[in-house]
Amino acid sequence: MPLYHDDDQAMLADTAGQFMAEEGAIAKQLRHWRDIGCKDGFGHGLWKQFGEMGFAGMLVSEEDGGLGMGHVEAGIVLEEIGRNLTPSPFLISSVMAATALGKGSADLRGRWLPGLVTGDSVFAVAVDEGIKHNPQNIATRAERSGNGFRLSGAKTFVVQGASADMVVVAARTSGADDDDAGVTLFAVPKDAAGMTQDPVRLVDSSIATHMKLDGVELDGDAVIGEVDGGREVLNAMLNAGRVGAAAEAVGVARGSMDMTVDYLKQRKQFGRLIGEFQALQHRAAHLYSEVEIARAAVIKAQQLLDAGSDKAELMVSVAKAKAGQAAGLAVREGVQMHGGIGMTDEYDIGLFMKRDRALAEFLGDANYHANRVAVLSGY
């Protein structure tokens, strides 16, 4: 498979790029919601526009009212989101939650997916329970209670948890905390008694919550997939989120790089444009190469995931690690080449650095995925 977009995908990239640059621009969205202290960290009006454009339901099947597209197409939108630092529920709701719900019953899909497709609903995902990403360890318990379950436990850094109409929660229905089997996913509505959210603002101005589940009662219809067989659904959801985060990280890298190159073409020192200095040209060329390599790795992972390949899981971790490294390099070089002014809030380059830090940790940092690549490769 070629590591570039076909004609239809290129058209989608043009549409998404123009939309994000106009409607999702930093001044119009990120700075606005940050400066007014918005409790959600994003605009619901823009999210409604995502629905009108068809973006919100990209990964929802046509049978359920969506576009039935794949991770390559979702990644195109995410790259433009990253390039413009557009705050939205797209990655969590339209990629991760949609992937999980797609494996649920017809009744469950019919309850939640229509609101997602139109951009009226926001979903969250609650997996991790510590300060670092560790989906292998799930201690939150779901015990049988009548015809349903009672959930008890705590989750950390649930992105957009306080804004969500429903939270996809991974809980243990049997076995030890670190067992592969015995995990079940639940669709927990926002008004469920016993679920509380403690919101915190992250470094990139997005909002996450520390969530507590104190005897949350759910009926059997809230189960996504099979009881005790949720690890497969969880892994599919995590892989979708990881490759999506990698695509957004490539967008962050590209946005930072473009801004830096433009600055090199405008800033003068000693009577010359600083972009004429060979040392900075070499650094810019190296950065461009790293970003393009990361982009190719992400496209390959998306293609394998869409094809259902056995190699997809390995390539997803390669993409997440490489994109994280490239984005980290891009924002560091960007701030350094801007000089002292790059450390001020007046220039947007610092906002790219903050988003990079949040994305780098989300669903596992570069070290986590480098180790995962080694394990999956038999080391």
Secondary structure in CASP SS format (residue, H / E / C, confidence):
PFRMAT SS
TARGET T0000
AUTHOR 0000-0000-0000
METHOD secondary structure of the structure
MODEL  1
M C 1.00
P C 1.00
L C 1.00
Y C 1.00
H C 1.00
D C 1.00
D H 1.00
D H 1.00
Q H 1.00
A H 1.00
M H 1.00
L H 1.00
A H 1.00
D H 1.00
T H 1.00
A H 1.00
G H 1.00
Q H 1.00
F H 1.00
M H 1.00
A H 1.00
E H 1.00
E H 1.00
G C 1.00
A C 1.00
I C 1.00
A C 1.00
K C 1.00
Q C 1.00
L H 1.00
R H 1.00
H H 1.00
W H 1.00
R H 1.00
D H 1.00
I C 1.00
G C 1.00
C C 1.00
K C 1.00
D C 1.00
G C 1.00
F C 1.00
G C 1.00
H H 1.00
G H 1.00
L H 1.00
W H 1.00
K H 1.00
Q H 1.00
F H 1.00
G H 1.00
E H 1.00
M H 1.00
G C 1.00
F C 1.00
A C 1.00
G C 1.00
M C 1.00
L C 1.00
V C 1.00
S C 1.00
E H 1.00
E H 1.00
D H 1.00
G C 1.00
G C 1.00
L C 1.00
G C 1.00
M C 1.00
G C 1.00
H H 1.00
V H 1.00
E H 1.00
A H 1.00
G H 1.00
I H 1.00
V H 1.00
L H 1.00
E H 1.00
E H 1.00
I H 1.00
G H 1.00
R H 1.00
N H 1.00
L C 1.00
T C 1.00
P C 1.00
S C 1.00
P C 1.00
F H 1.00
L H 1.00
I H 1.00
S H 1.00
S H 1.00
V H 1.00
M H 1.00
A H 1.00
A H 1.00
T H 1.00
A H 1.00
L H 1.00
G C 1.00
K C 1.00
G C 1.00
S C 1.00
A H 1.00
D H 1.00
L H 1.00
R H 1.00
G H 1.00
R H 1.00
W H 1.00
L H 1.00
P H 1.00
G H 1.00
L H 1.00
V H 1.00
T H 1.00
G C 1.00
D C 1.00
S C 1.00
V C 1.00
F E 1.00
A E 1.00
V E 1.00
A E 1.00
V C 1.00
D C 1.00
E C 1.00
G C 1.00
I C 1.00
K C 1.00
H C 1.00
N C 1.00
P C 1.00
Q C 1.00
N C 1.00
I C 1.00
A C 1.00
T C 1.00
R E 1.00
A E 1.00
E E 1.00
R E 1.00
S E 1.00
G C 1.00
N C 1.00
G E 1.00
F E 1.00
R E 1.00
L E 1.00
S E 1.00
G E 1.00
A E 1.00
K E 1.00
T E 1.00
F E 1.00
V E 1.00
V E 1.00
Q C 1.00
G H 1.00
A H 1.00
S H 1.00
A C 1.00
D C 1.00
M E 1.00
V E 1.00
V E 1.00
V E 1.00
A E 1.00
A E 1.00
R E 1.00
T C 1.00
S C 1.00
G C 1.00
A C 1.00
D C 1.00
D C 1.00
D C 1.00
D C 1.00
A C 1.00
G C 1.00
V E 1.00
T E 1.00
L E 1.00
F E 1.00
A E 1.00
V E 1.00
P E 1.00
K C 1.00
D C 1.00
A C 1.00
A C 1.00
G C 1.00
M E 1.00
T E 1.00
Q E 1.00
D E 1.00
P E 1.00
V E 1.00
R E 1.00
L C 1.00
V C 1.00
D C 1.00
S C 1.00
S C 1.00
I E 1.00
A E 1.00
T E 1.00
H E 1.00
M E 1.00
K E 1.00
L E 1.00
D E 1.00
G E 1.00
V E 1.00
E E 1.00
L E 1.00
D E 1.00
G H 1.00
D H 1.00
A H 1.00
V E 1.00
I E 1.00
G C 1.00
E C 1.00
V C 1.00
D C 1.00
G E 1.00
G H 1.00
R H 1.00
E H 1.00
V H 1.00
L H 1.00
N H 1.00
A H 1.00
M H 1.00
L H 1.00
N H 1.00
A H 1.00
G H 1.00
R H 1.00
V H 1.00
G H 1.00
A H 1.00
A H 1.00
A H 1.00
E H 1.00
A H 1.00
V H 1.00
G H 1.00
V H 1.00
A H 1.00
R H 1.00
G H 1.00
S H 1.00
M H 1.00
D H 1.00
M H 1.00
T H 1.00
V H 1.00
D H 1.00
Y H 1.00
L H 1.00
K C 1.00
Q C 1.00
R C 1.00
K E 1.00
Q E 1.00
F C 1.00
G C 1.00
R E 1.00
L E 1.00
I H 1.00
G H 1.00
E H 1.00
F C 1.00
Q H 1.00
A H 1.00
L H 1.00
Q H 1.00
H H 1.00
R H 1.00
A H 1.00
A H 1.00
H H 1.00
L H 1.00
Y H 1.00
S H 1.00
E H 1.00
V H 1.00
E H 1.00
I H 1.00
A H 1.00
R H 1.00
A H 1.00
A H 1.00
V H 1.00
I H 1.00
K H 1.00
A H 1.00
Q H 1.00
Q H 1.00
L H 1.00
L H 1.00
D H 1.00
A H 1.00
G C 1.00
S C 1.00
D C 1.00
K C 1.00
A H 1.00
E H 1.00
L H 1.00
M H 1.00
V H 1.00
S H 1.00
V H 1.00
A H 1.00
K H 1.00
A H 1.00
K H 1.00
A H 1.00
G H 1.00
Q H 1.00
A H 1.00
A H 1.00
G H 1.00
L H 1.00
A H 1.00
V H 1.00
R H 1.00
E H 1.00
G H 1.00
V H 1.00
Q H 1.00
M H 1.00
H H 1.00
G H 1.00
G H 1.00
I H 1.00
G H 1.00
M H 1.00
T C 1.00
D C 1.00
E C 1.00
Y C 1.00
D C 1.00
I H 1.00
G H 1.00
L H 1.00
F H 1.00
M H 1.00
K H 1.00
R H 1.00
D H 1.00
R H 1.00
A H 1.00
L H 1.00
A H 1.00
E H 1.00
F C 1.00
L C 1.00
G C 1.00
D C 1.00
A H 1.00
N H 1.00
Y H 1.00
H H 1.00
A H 1.00
N H 1.00
R H 1.00
V H 1.00
A H 1.00
V H 1.00
L H 1.00
S C 1.00
G C 1.00
Y C 1.00
END
